[in-house]
Amino acid sequence: MDFHSYTNETVTEITERLNKDNVFAEDSLDMGYVVREPIINATFGDIRFRKGKARRVSMRSLGWDMKVNLDGLYSVPLNYGVQAVMKICTEPQYALRTVDFSKGDNPRLDNKFKPRS
């Protein structure tokens, strides 16, 4: 089937089928992740899981203009060699209430992200 011949109904059916995998139970300790543009070459090979659920995700930047996108709203630079670790903590003292990227040592982020009130 040609890409341009898809109907609105077909697109809706495909997106609904894909979105069913993104529903989490209220008490779930999992987070969803998607690797949109992995580096695949003779050195690094392919990654095993480009989309899934996990309680801990770790990544090390191997590019010069990398970004981590959170919830499709925030884009955070991840410079070469930097490791980012995201995990679900069950201890109440570590419960995440708000993410504020507007403060810190990175002037590129200042005033770019506004905290939610």
Residue pairs with C-beta under 8 A, 6 or more apart in sequence:
21 51
22 32
24 30
24 32
24 53
29 55
29 88
29 90
30 53
30 54
30 55
30 88
31 53
31 54
31 55
31 57
31 86
31 88
32 51
32 52
32 53
33 51
33 52
33 53
33 54
33 57
34 50
34 51
35 47
35 49
35 50
35 51
38 46
38 47
38 50
39 62
39 63
40 46
40 47
44 62
55 87
55 88
56 85
56 86
56 87
56 88
57 85
57 86
57 87
58 83
58 84
58 85
58 86
59 68
59 78
59 83
59 84
60 81
60 82
60 83
60 84
61 78
61 79
61 80
61 81
61 82
61 83
61 84
62 80
63 80
64 79
64 80
66 77
66 78
66 79
66 80
67 75
67 76
67 77
67 78
68 75
68 76
68 78
68 84
69 75
69 76
70 76
70 99
74 99
74 101
74 113
76 101
76 109
77 106
77 108
77 109
78 84
89 95
89 96
98 115
98 116
100 113
100 115
101 109
101 112
101 113
102 109
102 110
102 111
102 112
102 113
102 114
102 115
103 110
104 110
